[in-house]
Amino acid sequence: MRAIDLFSGPGGLSLGLKRAGFSVIANVELNKDAMATYVSHDVTSEHYNQDIQSVSFTRYRGKVDLLAGGPPCQPFSIGGLRKSSSDSRDMIPEYIRCLREVQPAAFIMENVPGLTLKRTRPYFEWALAQLAACGYFINWALLSASDYGVPQKRKRLFVLGCKHKTLRFPAPTHGLEAGVPHVTAFSVLGVDPIGDAPNSSVFFAKSPDTRPSPYAGHVFNGGGRPLDPNGPCHTILASSGGNKTHWIDTLNIVPEYHAHLMAGGAPRAGVVPGARRLSVEECALIQTFPEGFCFSGTRSAQYKQVGDAVPPDLAFAIAGAVHSQLAGHTTPKLIDPHFETPITQGELLLCHGM
């Protein structure tokens, strides 16, 4: 089966698609560094390093089984202004245009959970209706990467569409429901540093905001969080490279300081002893990129590529379920969809997941 990867970044989604059995014949990515990374591991497909609005996809009509991709998430992220369709970076209409031009058997669209929340929910529902109007049964779900073997608590929205049936999502392979412990970040990284850590110190927060877990809340400066030695880490951010880079507590300061604060102790000041920020290579491993995978561009450009990418292992889980259903093969356990009120386009049904 052949696929196209839109807004491909460095190729996290494509890596999962290929492992699942798809042949990626083309990708579109505007960022030159991300495209250079993509080309370094894929020299056979057609590469469009340009604005997607300038690309016609009519030549692929009838030649592609799957359209995949994650339009830029900034218009919908809770960390931004969430201007939705009024944000010039909103490329969901372009994704819909490409789908209409290519008319593949199925599609996968990825984005942030913020798209489903109250402020942008009307736009999300409009997008679902437009996708369905292209001739597809629609199913969507909010999935956590940690439930599919990724050592990271990264939640993302996925929308699936198919011409002839409602595609279902793969059931979790890790966590309470699966009966298999989540993969920890430390089990992937090991004990020795990998790559060069950024020169950004970690400071005690002036006004710490504690949570029951020592590894939650805002006890230290910036958006970077200490890694929990017994579980997945927080979401790897595209803005990593400075104080938003997660870090390793090499001297076991975090649990001791948390207990100190919970007992009513006064906040400390200054640099946290033994705190080491994660390198690009370590962030990439937590994202489940293959060991030794190289990213192009400056260090900040590399961090951005890693943080923006779909984790390859998560992509593989979803793409594998889609590939099996399209091929009519016996599939691993799937999540049953929950159907809502039918929409107006003939027999197409709009449904959503968890």
C-alpha positions in Angstrom: 0.0 0.0 0.0 1.3 3.5 -0.9 1.1 6.6 1.3 1.8 10.3 1.3 3.0 12.1 4.4 1.9 15.8 4.7 3.7 18.2 7.1 6.1 15.4 7.6 8.7 17.1 9.8 11.8 14.9 10.1 9.7 11.7 9.3 8.5 10.3 12.6 5.1 9.4 11.1 6.7 8.0 7.9 9.0 5.7 10.0 5.9 4.2 11.6 4.1 3.9 8.3 7.0 2.1 6.7 7.3 -0.4 9.6 3.6 -1.0 9.3 3.9 -2.0 5.6 3.2 1.2 3.8 5.4 2.5 1.0 5.7 6.3 1.4 5.9 7.7 -2.1 5.9 11.4 -1.3 6.3 13.9 1.6 5.6 17.6 2.0 7.6 19.7 4.5 8.2 23.5 4.4 11.1 23.6 6.9 14.4 23.1 5.2 16.2 21.5 8.2 13.4 19.0 8.7 13.3 18.2 5.0 17.1 17.6 5.1 16.6 15.2 8.0 13.8 13.4 6.1 15.9 13.1 2.9 18.8 11.6 4.9 16.7 8.5 5.6 14.6 8.4 2.5 16.1 8.9 -0.9 13.4 7.2 -3.0 10.2 9.2 -2.4 9.3 12.5 -4.0 10.1 15.4 -1.7 8.2 18.7 -1.7 10.2 21.2 0.3 7.7 24.0 -0.3 4.5 25.6 1.0 1.8 22.9 0.7 -0.6 25.6 -0.7 1.5 25.6 -3.9 1.4 21.8 -4.4 -1.3 20.1 -6.5 -2.0 16.5 -5.6 -4.3 15.6 -8.5 -1.5 13.5 -10.1 -1.7 11.1 -7.2 -5.5 10.5 -7.5 -6.2 6.8 -7.7 -2.5 6.0 -7.0 -2.4 6.3 -3.2 -4.0 4.1 -0.5 -3.3 6.4 2.5 -3.0 10.1 3.1 -1.3 10.9 6.5 0.0 13.9 8.3 -0.3 16.4 11.1 -1.2 20.0 10.2 0.6 22.6 12.3 -0.7 22.5 15.9 0.1 26.0 17.0 -3.4 27.4 16.1 -5.0 24.9 18.6 -2.3 24.3 21.3 -3.3 25.3 24.8 0.2 26.8 25.1 -0.7 29.4 22.4 -3.4 31.9 21.5 -5.6 29.2 20.0 -6.8 31.5 17.2 -8.0 28.5 15.2 -9.1 29.3 11.6 -8.0 32.9 12.0 -4.4 31.8 12.5 -2.4 31.9 9.2 -0.7 28.7 10.3 -3.9 26.8 10.2 -3.4 24.2 7.4 -6.3 21.9 8.1 -8.2 23.3 5.1 -5.1 22.3 3.0 -5.2 18.8 4.4 -8.8 18.6 3.4 -8.0 19.9 -0.1 -5.3 17.3 -0.5 -7.7 14.6 0.7 -10.2 15.7 -1.8 -7.7 15.7 -4.7 -6.1 12.4 -3.9 -9.1 10.4 -2.8 -7.2 7.6 -1.1 -8.8 4.6 0.5 -8.1 6.0 4.0 -6.4 8.8 5.9 -4.7 9.5 9.2 -4.7 13.1 10.6 -2.8 14.0 13.8 -3.0 17.1 16.0 -3.1 18.3 19.6 -6.0 17.6 22.0 -6.6 21.3 22.3 -8.4 21.2 19.0 -11.3 19.3 20.7 -11.7 21.7 23.7 -14.5 24.2 24.1 -12.9 27.2 22.5 -12.0 25.4 19.2 -14.6 22.6 19.3 -16.9 24.3 16.7 -13.9 24.4 14.3 -13.1 20.8 15.0 -16.6 19.7 14.3 -16.6 21.7 11.1 -13.3 20.0 10.1 -14.8 16.5 10.8 -17.8 17.3 8.7 -15.6 18.5 5.8 -13.5 15.3 6.0 -16.6 13.2 6.0 -18.0 15.2 3.0 -14.9 14.0 1.0 -16.5 10.6 1.2 -15.2 9.0 4.4 -16.4 7.3 7.5 -14.8 9.2 10.4 -13.5 8.0 13.8 -11.4 10.0 16.2 -9.7 9.5 19.5 -7.4 11.1 22.0 -4.5 8.7 22.6 -1.5 8.7 25.0 1.8 7.7 23.5 2.7 6.0 26.8 -0.1 3.5 26.2 1.7 2.2 23.1 5.2 1.7 24.5 6.5 5.3 24.1 8.3 6.4 27.3 6.5 9.7 27.3 3.1 11.0 28.6 2.3 12.6 25.2 -1.4 13.0 24.4 -2.5 13.5 20.8 -5.6 13.7 18.7 -5.9 11.2 15.8 -8.6 11.2 13.2 -9.1 8.2 11.0 -11.1 8.0 7.8 -12.0 5.2 5.3 -14.0 5.0 2.2 -15.9 1.8 3.0 -16.0 1.3 6.7 -15.2 2.9 10.1 -11.6 2.2 11.0 -10.9 1.4 14.7 -7.9 2.4 16.8 -5.5 -0.2 18.3 -6.1 -1.0 21.9 -3.4 0.1 24.4 -0.4 -2.3 24.7 0.8 -0.7 28.0 -0.8 0.6 31.2 -3.5 -0.7 33.5 -5.9 -1.7 30.7 -3.2 -3.7 29.0 -1.7 -5.2 32.1 1.8 -4.2 31.0 3.8 -1.4 32.8 4.4 1.8 30.9 8.0 2.0 29.5 10.1 4.3 31.7 12.3 7.0 30.2 15.3 5.7 32.1 15.0 2.2 30.7 15.5 3.8 27.3 18.3 6.2 28.2 20.4 4.1 30.5 22.7 5.5 33.1 25.3 7.2 30.9 24.8 10.6 29.2 24.1 10.5 25.4 25.1 13.5 23.3 25.8 17.0 24.5 23.4 18.5 27.1 22.5 22.2 26.6 24.2 24.7 28.9 21.0 25.7 30.7 21.0 25.5 34.5 18.0 24.4 36.5 16.9 26.7 39.3 14.6 26.2 42.3 11.3 28.1 41.7 10.7 31.2 43.9 7.0 30.2 44.4 6.9 26.4 44.0 3.5 24.7 43.2 3.6 21.2 44.5 1.6 18.1 43.5 1.3 14.7 45.2 4.1 13.4 42.9 7.6 14.8 43.2 7.8 14.9 39.4 4.7 16.9 38.8 3.7 20.5 39.6 6.0 23.6 39.1 8.8 23.3 41.7 11.6 24.3 39.4 12.1 27.0 36.8 11.0 26.8 33.2 8.9 24.3 31.3 11.5 21.5 31.7 10.6 18.8 34.2 12.7 16.3 36.1 12.4 12.8 34.8 10.5 10.3 36.9 12.8 7.3 37.3 9.8 5.0 37.6 7.7 6.1 34.7 7.4 7.9 31.3 8.5 11.5 31.1 6.4 14.6 30.3 5.9 15.6 26.7 9.1 16.4 24.9 8.6 20.1 23.8 9.5 21.6 20.4 10.8 24.6 22.4 13.4 22.4 24.2 17.0 23.5 24.1 16.9 26.0 27.1 14.9 26.0 30.3 12.1 24.1 28.6 14.3 21.0 28.3 13.5 18.1 30.6 16.3 17.1 33.0 17.8 14.2 34.9 18.2 14.5 38.7 21.6 12.8 39.1 21.8 13.5 42.9 18.3 12.5 43.8 17.4 16.0 44.9 13.8 16.0 43.7 12.1 13.5 46.1 14.0 15.0 49.1 13.1 18.6 48.2 9.5 17.6 47.5 9.2 16.0 50.9 10.7 19.1 52.4 8.1 21.4 50.8 5.2 19.1 51.6 6.3 19.2 55.3 6.0 23.0 55.2 9.7 23.8 54.5 10.7 27.1 52.9 11.5 27.2 49.2 15.2 27.1 48.3 17.0 29.4 45.9 19.8 29.0 43.3 20.9 26.2 41.0 19.6 22.7 41.6 22.7 20.5 42.2 23.3 17.6 39.8 20.6 18.6 37.4 21.5 17.7 33.8 19.3 18.7 30.8 18.5 16.2 28.1 20.4 16.3 24.9 18.9 16.1 21.4 19.8 12.5 21.2 18.2 11.6 24.5 15.0 13.5 23.5 14.9 11.6 20.2 15.3 8.2 22.0 12.4 9.2 24.3 10.4 10.0 21.1 11.3 6.4 19.9 13.5 7.5 17.0 16.0 4.8 16.2 19.3 5.0 18.0 21.9 7.0 16.0 19.2 8.9 14.1 20.7 12.2 12.9 18.9 15.5 12.7 20.0 18.4 10.4 20.4 22.1 11.3 21.3 24.0 14.5 20.8 22.5 17.9 17.6 24.5 18.4 16.4 23.3 15.0 17.1 19.7 16.0 15.2 20.1 19.3 12.2 21.5 17.4 12.2 18.7 14.9 12.2 16.1 17.7 9.5 17.8 19.7 7.2 18.4 16.8 7.4 14.8 15.5 4.9 12.0 15.9 6.7 9.3 17.9 7.6 6.5 15.4 6.4 3.8 17.8 3.0 5.5 18.2 2.8 6.0 14.4 3.6 2.3 13.9 0.8 1.2 16.3 -1.9 3.3 14.5 -0.6 2.6 11.0 -0.4 -1.1 11.7 -4.0 -1.2 12.8 -5.1 0.8 9.7 -3.0 -1.3 7.3 -4.5 -4.6 8.7 -8.0 -3.3 8.5 -7.6 -2.1 4.9 -6.0 -5.4 3.9 -8.8 -7.4 5.6 -6.3 -9.3 7.8 -6.8 -10.4 11.4 -5.8 -7.5 13.6 -4.6 -7.0 17.2 -7.3 -5.9 19.7 -9.0 -2.8 18.6 -11.1 -0.1 20.3 -14.8 -0.2 19.5 -16.0 3.2 18.1 -18.8 5.0 19.8 -21.3 6.2 17.2 -23.1 9.5 17.4 -25.8 11.1 15.4 -25.4 10.4 11.6 -24.4 13.5 9.7 -26.1 14.7 6.5 -23.7 13.3 3.9 -25.6 10.1 2.9 -24.8 7.1 5.0 -21.6 8.6 6.4 -21.4 8.4 10.1 -19.5 10.7 12.5 -18.1 8.9 15.5 -15.5 9.6 18.1 -13.3 7.6 20.4 -12.3 8.1 24.0 
